């Protein structure tokens, strides 16, 4: 049996959740803040990941019999129809999404293609177990997690930001600029992210032989590359929040990197060293890296002196 990811829509505070659940238990009133936790058919789905407390579980039990009427599931906008609930596809139900926005999550447990030609925004998570194609030609933002690790054919050319985790096997969306939490790629041998500027969590290009992110400025967590990574090119990167582990990488081009929160291992990169880099833990570098840096500095100073003489 395939693992079914939990439905996680717009976060709701604990006290607000308890108030809404108690109100339904007593008066059968469904508050608007609970609408994203229903699916497109009006069935209660909840959030099995976040709502684990016994007191909340007892209140949720009463929601299983509830049904959200159709008029409260959708609304119209100038851009097109908006789904106020989540979209949940199970079994072999096809996923053909006609909405421009989904105010909950889009969760697909099946192996069918996912087509959402007009979809621009997902307020919750996107999670798919399909290895088939995923077609999001107009999607711009996912507020929660975006996980489609089984598919090599995610087509999202306009996706700019993911608020939570991003897990992929195929190519990265070309316009991607920011990921709020971790970014993991699994079967991508050339990690190319031309517009990526920020990763809030850990960056893990699992099988990448090269990493090319020319605009990447900050990584909030660690930067962990595989033993097969030969080249890292991140010329604008200034800080890494946790470990930077690139044990077998021979070519590291990170000219502005100055702060590492944890350990750093660059033992195979003979040309990578700068005395201004602050490392929170231990730095294992190539034994000759400092010597090579001294030689380069002397060469730069000599060239600068020569240029100054020419200007006189």
PAZAKE-459641 format. One record per residue (C-alpha): x, y, z negated; residue number from 1. Coordinates in Angstrom, 1 decimal, padded with zeros to 4 digits. Layout:
<atom><c1>X</c1><c2>Y</c2><c3>Z</c3><i>NUM</i></atom>
...
//
This chain:
<atom><c1>000.0</c1><c2>000.0</c2><c3>000.0</c3><i>1</i></atom>
<atom><c1>001.3</c1><c2>003.4</c2><c3>000.9</c3><i>2</i></atom>
<atom><c1>001.9</c1><c2>005.9</c2><c3>-001.8</c3><i>3</i></atom>
<atom><c1>-000.9</c1><c2>008.5</c2><c3>-001.9</c3><i>4</i></atom>
<atom><c1>000.4</c1><c2>012.0</c2><c3>-002.8</c3><i>5</i></atom>
<atom><c1>-001.8</c1><c2>013.9</c2><c3>-005.3</c3><i>6</i></atom>
<atom><c1>-004.0</c1><c2>016.7</c2><c3>-004.2</c3><i>7</i></atom>
<atom><c1>-002.5</c1><c2>020.0</c2><c3>-005.4</c3><i>8</i></atom>
<atom><c1>-004.2</c1><c2>023.2</c2><c3>-004.4</c3><i>9</i></atom>
<atom><c1>-003.9</c1><c2>026.7</c2><c3>-005.7</c3><i>10</i></atom>
<atom><c1>-002.5</c1><c2>026.6</c2><c3>-009.3</c3><i>11</i></atom>
<atom><c1>-005.0</c1><c2>027.3</c2><c3>-012.0</c3><i>12</i></atom>
<atom><c1>-004.1</c1><c2>028.1</c2><c3>-015.6</c3><i>13</i></atom>
<atom><c1>-004.9</c1><c2>025.5</c2><c3>-018.3</c3><i>14</i></atom>
<atom><c1>-007.4</c1><c2>027.6</c2><c3>-020.3</c3><i>15</i></atom>
<atom><c1>-009.2</c1><c2>028.7</c2><c3>-017.1</c3><i>16</i></atom>
<atom><c1>-009.4</c1><c2>025.1</c2><c3>-016.0</c3><i>17</i></atom>
<atom><c1>-010.8</c1><c2>023.9</c2><c3>-019.3</c3><i>18</i></atom>
<atom><c1>-013.4</c1><c2>026.7</c2><c3>-019.3</c3><i>19</i></atom>
<atom><c1>-014.5</c1><c2>025.8</c2><c3>-015.8</c3><i>20</i></atom>
<atom><c1>-014.7</c1><c2>022.1</c2><c3>-016.5</c3><i>21</i></atom>
<atom><c1>-016.7</c1><c2>022.6</c2><c3>-019.7</c3><i>22</i></atom>
<atom><c1>-019.1</c1><c2>024.9</c2><c3>-017.9</c3><i>23</i></atom>
<atom><c1>-019.8</c1><c2>022.2</c2><c3>-015.3</c3><i>24</i></atom>
<atom><c1>-020.2</c1><c2>019.6</c2><c3>-018.0</c3><i>25</i></atom>
<atom><c1>-022.7</c1><c2>021.7</c2><c3>-019.9</c3><i>26</i></atom>
<atom><c1>-024.5</c1><c2>023.7</c2><c3>-017.1</c3><i>27</i></atom>
<atom><c1>-023.4</c1><c2>021.9</c2><c3>-013.8</c3><i>28</i></atom>
<atom><c1>-021.9</c1><c2>025.2</c2><c3>-012.6</c3><i>29</i></atom>
<atom><c1>-019.0</c1><c2>024.9</c2><c3>-010.1</c3><i>30</i></atom>
<atom><c1>-016.8</c1><c2>027.9</c2><c3>-010.4</c3><i>31</i></atom>
<atom><c1>-015.1</c1><c2>029.3</c2><c3>-007.3</c3><i>32</i></atom>
<atom><c1>-011.7</c1><c2>028.6</c2><c3>-008.8</c3><i>33</i></atom>
<atom><c1>-012.4</c1><c2>024.8</c2><c3>-008.5</c3><i>34</i></atom>
<atom><c1>-013.5</c1><c2>024.9</c2><c3>-004.9</c3><i>35</i></atom>
<atom><c1>-009.9</c1><c2>024.2</c2><c3>-003.5</c3><i>36</i></atom>
<atom><c1>-010.0</c1><c2>020.9</c2><c3>-005.5</c3><i>37</i></atom>
<atom><c1>-012.9</c1><c2>019.5</c2><c3>-003.4</c3><i>38</i></atom>
<atom><c1>-012.4</c1><c2>018.1</c2><c3>000.1</c3><i>39</i></atom>
<atom><c1>-014.0</c1><c2>019.0</c2><c3>003.4</c3><i>40</i></atom>
<atom><c1>-017.0</c1><c2>016.7</c2><c3>002.6</c3><i>41</i></atom>
<atom><c1>-017.7</c1><c2>018.3</c2><c3>-000.8</c3><i>42</i></atom>
<atom><c1>-016.2</c1><c2>015.4</c2><c3>-002.8</c3><i>43</i></atom>
<atom><c1>-014.3</c1><c2>016.2</c2><c3>-006.0</c3><i>44</i></atom>
<atom><c1>-010.6</c1><c2>015.4</c2><c3>-005.7</c3><i>45</i></atom>
<atom><c1>-008.9</c1><c2>017.2</c2><c3>-008.6</c3><i>46</i></atom>
<atom><c1>-005.1</c1><c2>017.3</c2><c3>-009.3</c3><i>47</i></atom>
<atom><c1>-003.8</c1><c2>014.0</c2><c3>-010.6</c3><i>48</i></atom>
<atom><c1>-000.3</c1><c2>015.3</c2><c3>-010.9</c3><i>49</i></atom>
<atom><c1>-000.9</c1><c2>018.3</c2><c3>-013.1</c3><i>50</i></atom>
<atom><c1>-003.9</c1><c2>017.4</c2><c3>-015.1</c3><i>51</i></atom>
<atom><c1>-002.6</c1><c2>014.6</c2><c3>-017.3</c3><i>52</i></atom>
<atom><c1>-003.7</c1><c2>015.6</c2><c3>-020.8</c3><i>53</i></atom>
<atom><c1>-006.3</c1><c2>013.3</c2><c3>-022.3</c3><i>54</i></atom>
<atom><c1>-008.6</c1><c2>016.3</c2><c3>-023.2</c3><i>55</i></atom>
<atom><c1>-008.6</c1><c2>017.4</c2><c3>-019.5</c3><i>56</i></atom>
<atom><c1>-009.0</c1><c2>013.9</c2><c3>-018.2</c3><i>57</i></atom>
<atom><c1>-012.2</c1><c2>013.5</c2><c3>-020.2</c3><i>58</i></atom>
<atom><c1>-013.6</c1><c2>016.7</c2><c3>-018.8</c3><i>59</i></atom>
<atom><c1>-012.6</c1><c2>015.8</c2><c3>-015.2</c3><i>60</i></atom>
<atom><c1>-014.5</c1><c2>012.5</c2><c3>-015.5</c3><i>61</i></atom>
<atom><c1>-017.8</c1><c2>014.5</c2><c3>-015.4</c3><i>62</i></atom>
<atom><c1>-016.7</c1><c2>016.2</c2><c3>-012.1</c3><i>63</i></atom>
<atom><c1>-016.6</c1><c2>012.9</c2><c3>-010.2</c3><i>64</i></atom>
<atom><c1>-020.4</c1><c2>013.0</c2><c3>-009.8</c3><i>65</i></atom>
<atom><c1>-020.4</c1><c2>016.6</c2><c3>-008.6</c3><i>66</i></atom>
<atom><c1>-020.8</c1><c2>017.6</c2><c3>-005.0</c3><i>67</i></atom>
<atom><c1>-019.9</c1><c2>021.0</c2><c3>-003.5</c3><i>68</i></atom>
<atom><c1>-022.7</c1><c2>022.1</c2><c3>-001.0</c3><i>69</i></atom>
<atom><c1>-021.7</c1><c2>022.9</c2><c3>002.6</c3><i>70</i></atom>
<atom><c1>-022.3</c1><c2>026.7</c2><c3>002.4</c3><i>71</i></atom>
<atom><c1>-019.6</c1><c2>026.9</c2><c3>-000.3</c3><i>72</i></atom>
<atom><c1>-017.0</c1><c2>025.0</c2><c3>001.7</c3><i>73</i></atom>
<atom><c1>-016.4</c1><c2>027.4</c2><c3>004.6</c3><i>74</i></atom>
<atom><c1>-016.5</c1><c2>031.0</c2><c3>005.5</c3><i>75</i></atom>
<atom><c1>-016.1</c1><c2>033.1</c2><c3>008.7</c3><i>76</i></atom>
<atom><c1>-013.4</c1><c2>035.6</c2><c3>009.5</c3><i>77</i></atom>
<atom><c1>-012.4</c1><c2>037.7</c2><c3>012.5</c3><i>78</i></atom>
<atom><c1>-009.6</c1><c2>035.1</c2><c3>013.3</c3><i>79</i></atom>
<atom><c1>-011.9</c1><c2>032.1</c2><c3>013.0</c3><i>80</i></atom>
<atom><c1>-013.4</c1><c2>029.7</c2><c3>010.4</c3><i>81</i></atom>
<atom><c1>-011.7</c1><c2>029.3</c2><c3>007.0</c3><i>82</i></atom>
<atom><c1>-011.9</c1><c2>026.1</c2><c3>004.9</c3><i>83</i></atom>
<atom><c1>-012.3</c1><c2>027.0</c2><c3>001.2</c3><i>84</i></atom>
<atom><c1>-011.7</c1><c2>023.4</c2><c3>000.1</c3><i>85</i></atom>
<atom><c1>-008.9</c1><c2>021.0</c2><c3>000.8</c3><i>86</i></atom>
<atom><c1>-008.8</c1><c2>018.7</c2><c3>003.8</c3><i>87</i></atom>
<atom><c1>-008.2</c1><c2>015.1</c2><c3>002.9</c3><i>88</i></atom>
<atom><c1>-007.9</c1><c2>012.4</c2><c3>005.5</c3><i>89</i></atom>
<atom><c1>-007.8</c1><c2>008.7</c2><c3>004.4</c3><i>90</i></atom>
<atom><c1>-008.0</c1><c2>005.3</c2><c3>006.1</c3><i>91</i></atom>
<atom><c1>-007.7</c1><c2>005.8</c2><c3>009.9</c3><i>92</i></atom>
<atom><c1>-009.7</c1><c2>009.0</c2><c3>010.0</c3><i>93</i></atom>
<atom><c1>-008.4</c1><c2>011.3</c2><c3>012.7</c3><i>94</i></atom>
<atom><c1>-007.1</c1><c2>014.7</c2><c3>011.7</c3><i>95</i></atom>
<atom><c1>-008.4</c1><c2>017.4</c2><c3>014.0</c3><i>96</i></atom>
<atom><c1>-008.4</c1><c2>020.7</c2><c3>012.0</c3><i>97</i></atom>
<atom><c1>-010.4</c1><c2>023.6</c2><c3>013.6</c3><i>98</i></atom>
<atom><c1>-009.8</c1><c2>026.1</c2><c3>010.8</c3><i>99</i></atom>
<atom><c1>-007.4</c1><c2>029.1</c2><c3>010.8</c3><i>100</i></atom>
<atom><c1>-006.9</c1><c2>028.8</c2><c3>007.0</c3><i>101</i></atom>
<atom><c1>-007.1</c1><c2>026.1</c2><c3>004.4</c3><i>102</i></atom>
<atom><c1>-007.5</c1><c2>027.5</c2><c3>000.9</c3><i>103</i></atom>
<atom><c1>-006.7</c1><c2>024.2</c2><c3>-000.7</c3><i>104</i></atom>
<atom><c1>-004.3</c1><c2>021.5</c2><c3>000.6</c3><i>105</i></atom>
<atom><c1>-004.0</c1><c2>019.4</c2><c3>003.7</c3><i>106</i></atom>
<atom><c1>-003.4</c1><c2>015.8</c2><c3>002.8</c3><i>107</i></atom>
<atom><c1>-003.3</c1><c2>012.9</c2><c3>005.3</c3><i>108</i></atom>
<atom><c1>-002.7</c1><c2>009.4</c2><c3>004.1</c3><i>109</i></atom>
<atom><c1>-003.1</c1><c2>007.7</c2><c3>007.4</c3><i>110</i></atom>
<atom><c1>-001.0</c1><c2>007.0</c2><c3>010.5</c3><i>111</i></atom>
<atom><c1>-003.0</c1><c2>009.2</c2><c3>012.9</c3><i>112</i></atom>
<atom><c1>-001.7</c1><c2>012.3</c2><c3>014.7</c3><i>113</i></atom>
<atom><c1>-002.4</c1><c2>015.6</c2><c3>013.0</c3><i>114</i></atom>
<atom><c1>-003.6</c1><c2>018.4</c2><c3>015.3</c3><i>115</i></atom>
<atom><c1>-004.4</c1><c2>021.9</c2><c3>014.0</c3><i>116</i></atom>
<atom><c1>-004.1</c1><c2>024.2</c2><c3>016.9</c3><i>117</i></atom>
<atom><c1>-005.5</c1><c2>027.3</c2><c3>015.2</c3><i>118</i></atom>
<atom><c1>-004.2</c1><c2>026.8</c2><c3>011.6</c3><i>119</i></atom>
<atom><c1>-002.1</c1><c2>029.7</c2><c3>010.4</c3><i>120</i></atom>
<atom><c1>-002.1</c1><c2>029.3</c2><c3>006.6</c3><i>121</i></atom>
<atom><c1>-002.3</c1><c2>026.6</c2><c3>003.9</c3><i>122</i></atom>
<atom><c1>-002.8</c1><c2>027.8</c2><c3>000.4</c3><i>123</i></atom>
<atom><c1>-001.9</c1><c2>024.5</c2><c3>-001.3</c3><i>124</i></atom>
<atom><c1>000.3</c1><c2>021.6</c2><c3>-000.1</c3><i>125</i></atom>
<atom><c1>000.7</c1><c2>019.9</c2><c3>003.2</c3><i>126</i></atom>
<atom><c1>001.5</c1><c2>016.2</c2><c3>002.8</c3><i>127</i></atom>
<atom><c1>001.4</c1><c2>013.5</c2><c3>005.5</c3><i>128</i></atom>
<atom><c1>002.5</c1><c2>009.9</c2><c3>005.6</c3><i>129</i></atom>
<atom><c1>002.1</c1><c2>009.6</c2><c3>009.4</c3><i>130</i></atom>
<atom><c1>005.0</c1><c2>008.8</c2><c3>011.7</c3><i>131</i></atom>
<atom><c1>003.0</c1><c2>010.2</c2><c3>014.5</c3><i>132</i></atom>
<atom><c1>003.1</c1><c2>013.7</c2><c3>015.9</c3><i>133</i></atom>
<atom><c1>002.1</c1><c2>016.7</c2><c3>013.8</c3><i>134</i></atom>
<atom><c1>001.1</c1><c2>019.7</c2><c3>015.8</c3><i>135</i></atom>
<atom><c1>000.9</c1><c2>023.1</c2><c3>014.1</c3><i>136</i></atom>
<atom><c1>001.6</c1><c2>025.6</c2><c3>016.9</c3><i>137</i></atom>
<atom><c1>000.4</c1><c2>028.6</c2><c3>014.9</c3><i>138</i></atom>
<atom><c1>001.1</c1><c2>027.7</c2><c3>011.3</c3><i>139</i></atom>
<atom><c1>003.1</c1><c2>030.6</c2><c3>009.6</c3><i>140</i></atom>
<atom><c1>003.0</c1><c2>029.8</c2><c3>005.9</c3><i>141</i></atom>
<atom><c1>002.5</c1><c2>027.0</c2><c3>003.4</c3><i>142</i></atom>
<atom><c1>002.2</c1><c2>028.2</c2><c3>-000.2</c3><i>143</i></atom>
<atom><c1>002.9</c1><c2>024.8</c2><c3>-001.8</c3><i>144</i></atom>
<atom><c1>004.9</c1><c2>021.8</c2><c3>-000.8</c3><i>145</i></atom>
<atom><c1>005.4</c1><c2>020.8</c2><c3>002.8</c3><i>146</i></atom>
<atom><c1>006.3</c1><c2>017.1</c2><c3>003.1</c3><i>147</i></atom>
<atom><c1>006.3</c1><c2>015.1</c2><c3>006.3</c3><i>148</i></atom>
<atom><c1>009.3</c1><c2>012.8</c2><c3>005.9</c3><i>149</i></atom>
<atom><c1>007.9</c1><c2>010.0</c2><c3>008.0</c3><i>150</i></atom>
<atom><c1>007.4</c1><c2>011.9</c2><c3>011.2</c3><i>151</i></atom>
<atom><c1>010.1</c1><c2>012.9</c2><c3>013.6</c3><i>152</i></atom>
<atom><c1>007.7</c1><c2>015.0</c2><c3>015.6</c3><i>153</i></atom>
<atom><c1>006.6</c1><c2>018.0</c2><c3>013.5</c3><i>154</i></atom>
<atom><c1>005.8</c1><c2>020.9</c2><c3>015.9</c3><i>155</i></atom>
<atom><c1>005.6</c1><c2>024.1</c2><c3>013.9</c3><i>156</i></atom>
<atom><c1>007.4</c1><c2>026.8</c2><c3>016.0</c3><i>157</i></atom>
<atom><c1>006.0</c1><c2>029.7</c2><c3>014.0</c3><i>158</i></atom>
<atom><c1>006.4</c1><c2>028.5</c2><c3>010.4</c3><i>159</i></atom>
<atom><c1>008.4</c1><c2>031.1</c2><c3>008.5</c3><i>160</i></atom>
<atom><c1>008.0</c1><c2>030.1</c2><c3>004.8</c3><i>161</i></atom>
<atom><c1>007.3</c1><c2>027.3</c2><c3>002.5</c3><i>162</i></atom>
<atom><c1>006.6</c1><c2>028.2</c2><c3>-001.1</c3><i>163</i></atom>
<atom><c1>007.4</c1><c2>024.8</c2><c3>-002.6</c3><i>164</i></atom>
<atom><c1>009.5</c1><c2>021.8</c2><c3>-001.5</c3><i>165</i></atom>
<atom><c1>010.2</c1><c2>021.0</c2><c3>002.2</c3><i>166</i></atom>
<atom><c1>010.9</c1><c2>017.4</c2><c3>003.2</c3><i>167</i></atom>
<atom><c1>011.4</c1><c2>016.6</c2><c3>006.9</c3><i>168</i></atom>
<atom><c1>013.0</c1><c2>014.0</c2><c3>009.1</c3><i>169</i></atom>
<atom><c1>013.0</c1><c2>015.8</c2><c3>012.4</c3><i>170</i></atom>
<atom><c1>014.2</c1><c2>019.2</c2><c3>013.5</c3><i>171</i></atom>
<atom><c1>013.6</c1><c2>022.2</c2><c3>011.3</c3><i>172</i></atom>
<atom><c1>011.1</c1><c2>024.8</c2><c3>012.4</c3><i>173</i></atom>
<atom><c1>013.2</c1><c2>027.3</c2><c3>014.3</c3><i>174</i></atom>
<atom><c1>011.7</c1><c2>030.5</c2><c3>012.7</c3><i>175</i></atom>
<atom><c1>011.9</c1><c2>029.1</c2><c3>009.1</c3><i>176</i></atom>
<atom><c1>013.2</c1><c2>031.9</c2><c3>006.8</c3><i>177</i></atom>
<atom><c1>012.6</c1><c2>030.8</c2><c3>003.2</c3><i>178</i></atom>
<atom><c1>011.9</c1><c2>027.7</c2><c3>001.1</c3><i>179</i></atom>
<atom><c1>010.8</c1><c2>028.3</c2><c3>-002.5</c3><i>180</i></atom>
<atom><c1>012.1</c1><c2>025.0</c2><c3>-003.9</c3><i>181</i></atom>
<atom><c1>014.2</c1><c2>022.2</c2><c3>-002.6</c3><i>182</i></atom>
<atom><c1>014.9</c1><c2>021.6</c2><c3>001.1</c3><i>183</i></atom>
<atom><c1>015.7</c1><c2>018.0</c2><c3>002.2</c3><i>184</i></atom>
<atom><c1>016.2</c1><c2>016.6</c2><c3>005.7</c3><i>185</i></atom>
<atom><c1>016.6</c1><c2>012.8</c2><c3>006.1</c3><i>186</i></atom>
<atom><c1>017.4</c1><c2>011.9</c2><c3>009.7</c3><i>187</i></atom>
<atom><c1>018.6</c1><c2>015.2</c2><c3>011.1</c3><i>188</i></atom>
<atom><c1>022.2</c1><c2>014.8</c2><c3>012.3</c3><i>189</i></atom>
<atom><c1>022.6</c1><c2>018.4</c2><c3>013.2</c3><i>190</i></atom>
<atom><c1>021.1</c1><c2>020.8</c2><c3>010.6</c3><i>191</i></atom>
<atom><c1>020.4</c1><c2>023.9</c2><c3>012.5</c3><i>192</i></atom>
<atom><c1>018.5</c1><c2>026.7</c2><c3>010.8</c3><i>193</i></atom>
<atom><c1>019.0</c1><c2>030.0</c2><c3>012.8</c3><i>194</i></atom>
<atom><c1>016.7</c1><c2>032.1</c2><c3>010.7</c3><i>195</i></atom>
<atom><c1>016.9</c1><c2>030.5</c2><c3>007.2</c3><i>196</i></atom>
<atom><c1>017.8</c1><c2>033.1</c2><c3>004.5</c3><i>197</i></atom>
<atom><c1>016.9</c1><c2>031.6</c2><c3>001.2</c3><i>198</i></atom>
<atom><c1>016.4</c1><c2>028.2</c2><c3>-000.4</c3><i>199</i></atom>
<atom><c1>015.1</c1><c2>028.4</c2><c3>-004.0</c3><i>200</i></atom>
<atom><c1>016.1</c1><c2>024.9</c2><c3>-005.0</c3><i>201</i></atom>
<atom><c1>018.6</c1><c2>022.3</c2><c3>-003.9</c3><i>202</i></atom>
<atom><c1>019.6</c1><c2>022.0</c2><c3>-000.2</c3><i>203</i></atom>
<atom><c1>020.2</c1><c2>018.4</c2><c3>000.8</c3><i>204</i></atom>
<atom><c1>020.9</c1><c2>017.7</c2><c3>004.5</c3><i>205</i></atom>
<atom><c1>021.2</c1><c2>013.9</c2><c3>003.9</c3><i>206</i></atom>
<atom><c1>022.7</c1><c2>012.7</c2><c3>007.1</c3><i>207</i></atom>
<atom><c1>023.8</c1><c2>015.9</c2><c3>008.8</c3><i>208</i></atom>
<atom><c1>027.2</c1><c2>015.9</c2><c3>010.5</c3><i>209</i></atom>
<atom><c1>027.1</c1><c2>019.6</c2><c3>010.9</c3><i>210</i></atom>
<atom><c1>025.3</c1><c2>022.3</c2><c3>008.9</c3><i>211</i></atom>
<atom><c1>024.7</c1><c2>025.6</c2><c3>010.8</c3><i>212</i></atom>
<atom><c1>022.7</c1><c2>028.3</c2><c3>009.0</c3><i>213</i></atom>
<atom><c1>024.2</c1><c2>031.7</c2><c3>010.1</c3><i>214</i></atom>
<atom><c1>021.8</c1><c2>033.9</c2><c3>008.0</c3><i>215</i></atom>
<atom><c1>021.5</c1><c2>031.8</c2><c3>004.8</c3><i>216</i></atom>
<atom><c1>022.3</c1><c2>034.1</c2><c3>001.9</c3><i>217</i></atom>
<atom><c1>021.3</c1><c2>032.2</c2><c3>-001.3</c3><i>218</i></atom>
<atom><c1>020.7</c1><c2>028.7</c2><c3>-002.6</c3><i>219</i></atom>
<atom><c1>019.0</c1><c2>028.6</c2><c3>-006.0</c3><i>220</i></atom>
<atom><c1>019.9</c1><c2>025.0</c2><c3>-006.8</c3><i>221</i></atom>
<atom><c1>022.7</c1><c2>022.8</c2><c3>-005.5</c3><i>222</i></atom>
<atom><c1>024.2</c1><c2>022.4</c2><c3>-002.1</c3><i>223</i></atom>
<atom><c1>024.8</c1><c2>018.6</c2><c3>-001.6</c3><i>224</i></atom>
<atom><c1>026.0</c1><c2>017.3</c2><c3>001.7</c3><i>225</i></atom>
<atom><c1>026.7</c1><c2>013.7</c2><c3>002.7</c3><i>226</i></atom>
<atom><c1>030.0</c1><c2>011.9</c2><c3>003.3</c3><i>227</i></atom>
<atom><c1>029.5</c1><c2>012.2</c2><c3>007.0</c3><i>228</i></atom>
<atom><c1>029.3</c1><c2>016.1</c2><c3>007.0</c3><i>229</i></atom>
<atom><c1>032.3</c1><c2>017.4</c2><c3>008.9</c3><i>230</i></atom>
<atom><c1>031.5</c1><c2>021.1</c2><c3>009.3</c3><i>231</i></atom>
<atom><c1>029.5</c1><c2>023.7</c2><c3>007.3</c3><i>232</i></atom>
<atom><c1>028.9</c1><c2>027.1</c2><c3>008.8</c3><i>233</i></atom>
<atom><c1>027.2</c1><c2>029.5</c2><c3>006.4</c3><i>234</i></atom>
<atom><c1>029.0</c1><c2>032.8</c2><c3>006.9</c3><i>235</i></atom>
<atom><c1>026.4</c1><c2>034.9</c2><c3>005.0</c3><i>236</i></atom>
<atom><c1>026.1</c1><c2>032.6</c2><c3>001.9</c3><i>237</i></atom>
<atom><c1>027.0</c1><c2>034.5</c2><c3>-001.3</c3><i>238</i></atom>
<atom><c1>025.8</c1><c2>032.2</c2><c3>-004.1</c3><i>239</i></atom>
<atom><c1>024.9</c1><c2>028.7</c2><c3>-005.0</c3><i>240</i></atom>
<atom><c1>023.0</c1><c2>028.2</c2><c3>-008.3</c3><i>241</i></atom>
<atom><c1>024.3</c1><c2>024.7</c2><c3>-009.1</c3><i>242</i></atom>
<atom><c1>026.8</c1><c2>022.2</c2><c3>-007.7</c3><i>243</i></atom>
<atom><c1>028.4</c1><c2>022.6</c2><c3>-004.3</c3><i>244</i></atom>
<atom><c1>029.5</c1><c2>019.1</c2><c3>-003.3</c3><i>245</i></atom>
<atom><c1>031.2</c1><c2>018.7</c2><c3>000.1</c3><i>246</i></atom>
<atom><c1>033.8</c1><c2>016.1</c2><c3>-000.7</c3><i>247</i></atom>
<atom><c1>034.5</c1><c2>014.9</c2><c3>002.8</c3><i>248</i></atom>
<atom><c1>033.9</c1><c2>018.1</c2><c3>004.8</c3><i>249</i></atom>
<atom><c1>037.0</c1><c2>019.4</c2><c3>006.5</c3><i>250</i></atom>
<atom><c1>035.7</c1><c2>022.7</c2><c3>008.0</c3><i>251</i></atom>
<atom><c1>033.8</c1><c2>025.0</c2><c3>005.6</c3><i>252</i></atom>
<atom><c1>033.1</c1><c2>028.5</c2><c3>006.9</c3><i>253</i></atom>
<atom><c1>031.5</c1><c2>030.4</c2><c3>003.9</c3><i>254</i></atom>
<atom><c1>033.4</c1><c2>033.7</c2><c3>004.0</c3><i>255</i></atom>
<atom><c1>031.1</c1><c2>035.6</c2><c3>001.5</c3><i>256</i></atom>
<atom><c1>030.6</c1><c2>032.8</c2><c3>-001.0</c3><i>257</i></atom>
<atom><c1>031.5</c1><c2>034.2</c2><c3>-004.5</c3><i>258</i></atom>
<atom><c1>029.4</c1><c2>032.4</c2><c3>-007.1</c3><i>259</i></atom>
<atom><c1>028.9</c1><c2>028.7</c2><c3>-007.9</c3><i>260</i></atom>
<atom><c1>026.7</c1><c2>027.8</c2><c3>-010.9</c3><i>261</i></atom>
<atom><c1>028.0</c1><c2>024.2</c2><c3>-011.3</c3><i>262</i></atom>
<atom><c1>030.9</c1><c2>022.1</c2><c3>-010.0</c3><i>263</i></atom>
<atom><c1>032.4</c1><c2>022.5</c2><c3>-006.6</c3><i>264</i></atom>
<atom><c1>034.2</c1><c2>019.8</c2><c3>-004.6</c3><i>265</i></atom>
<atom><c1>035.9</c1><c2>020.9</c2><c3>-001.3</c3><i>266</i></atom>
<atom><c1>038.9</c1><c2>018.6</c2><c3>-001.6</c3><i>267</i></atom>
<atom><c1>039.0</c1><c2>017.9</c2><c3>002.2</c3><i>268</i></atom>
<atom><c1>038.8</c1><c2>021.5</c2><c3>003.4</c3><i>269</i></atom>
<atom><c1>042.4</c1><c2>022.8</c2><c3>003.7</c3><i>270</i></atom>
<atom><c1>041.4</c1><c2>026.2</c2><c3>004.8</c3><i>271</i></atom>
<atom><c1>038.7</c1><c2>026.9</c2><c3>002.2</c3><i>272</i></atom>
<atom><c1>039.8</c1><c2>028.9</c2><c3>-000.8</c3><i>273</i></atom>
<atom><c1>039.4</c1><c2>032.4</c2><c3>-002.2</c3><i>274</i></atom>
<atom><c1>040.5</c1><c2>033.6</c2><c3>-005.7</c3><i>275</i></atom>
<atom><c1>037.3</c1><c2>035.7</c2><c3>-006.1</c3><i>276</i></atom>
<atom><c1>035.0</c1><c2>032.7</c2><c3>-006.1</c3><i>277</i></atom>
<atom><c1>033.5</c1><c2>032.2</c2><c3>-009.6</c3><i>278</i></atom>
<atom><c1>032.8</c1><c2>028.6</c2><c3>-010.4</c3><i>279</i></atom>
<atom><c1>030.7</c1><c2>027.6</c2><c3>-013.4</c3><i>280</i></atom>
<atom><c1>032.1</c1><c2>024.1</c2><c3>-013.7</c3><i>281</i></atom>
<atom><c1>035.2</c1><c2>022.5</c2><c3>-012.2</c3><i>282</i></atom>
<atom><c1>036.5</c1><c2>023.2</c2><c3>-008.7</c3><i>283</i></atom>
<atom><c1>038.2</c1><c2>020.3</c2><c3>-006.9</c3><i>284</i></atom>
<atom><c1>039.9</c1><c2>021.8</c2><c3>-003.9</c3><i>285</i></atom>
<atom><c1>042.5</c1><c2>020.7</c2><c3>-001.4</c3><i>286</i></atom>
<atom><c1>046.0</c1><c2>020.8</c2><c3>-003.0</c3><i>287</i></atom>
<atom><c1>047.3</c1><c2>023.0</c2><c3>-000.1</c3><i>288</i></atom>
<atom><c1>044.3</c1><c2>025.3</c2><c3>000.1</c3><i>289</i></atom>
<atom><c1>045.8</c1><c2>028.0</c2><c3>-002.1</c3><i>290</i></atom>
<atom><c1>049.1</c1><c2>027.9</c2><c3>-000.2</c3><i>291</i></atom>
<atom><c1>047.2</c1><c2>028.3</c2><c3>003.1</c3><i>292</i></atom>
<atom><c1>045.2</c1><c2>031.2</c2><c3>001.7</c3><i>293</i></atom>
<atom><c1>048.5</c1><c2>033.0</c2><c3>000.6</c3><i>294</i></atom>
<atom><c1>049.9</c1><c2>032.5</c2><c3>004.1</c3><i>295</i></atom>
<atom><c1>046.7</c1><c2>033.9</c2><c3>005.7</c3><i>296</i></atom>
<atom><c1>046.8</c1><c2>036.9</c2><c3>003.4</c3><i>297</i></atom>
<atom><c1>050.4</c1><c2>037.7</c2><c3>004.2</c3><i>298</i></atom>
<atom><c1>049.6</c1><c2>037.5</c2><c3>007.9</c3><i>299</i></atom>
<atom><c1>046.6</c1><c2>039.9</c2><c3>007.5</c3><i>300</i></atom>
<atom><c1>048.6</c1><c2>042.4</c2><c3>005.5</c3><i>301</i></atom>
<atom><c1>051.4</c1><c2>042.3</c2><c3>008.1</c3><i>302</i></atom>
<atom><c1>048.9</c1><c2>042.8</c2><c3>010.9</c3><i>303</i></atom>
<atom><c1>047.2</c1><c2>045.7</c2><c3>009.0</c3><i>304</i></atom>
<atom><c1>050.6</c1><c2>047.3</c2><c3>008.4</c3><i>305</i></atom>
<atom><c1>051.5</c1><c2>047.0</c2><c3>012.1</c3><i>306</i></atom>
<atom><c1>048.2</c1><c2>048.6</c2><c3>013.1</c3><i>307</i></atom>
<atom><c1>048.8</c1><c2>051.5</c2><c3>010.7</c3><i>308</i></atom>
<atom><c1>052.2</c1><c2>052.1</c2><c3>012.3</c3><i>309</i></atom>
<atom><c1>050.6</c1><c2>052.2</c2><c3>015.7</c3><i>310</i></atom>
<atom><c1>048.1</c1><c2>054.9</c2><c3>014.6</c3><i>311</i></atom>
<atom><c1>050.9</c1><c2>057.2</c2><c3>013.3</c3><i>312</i></atom>
//
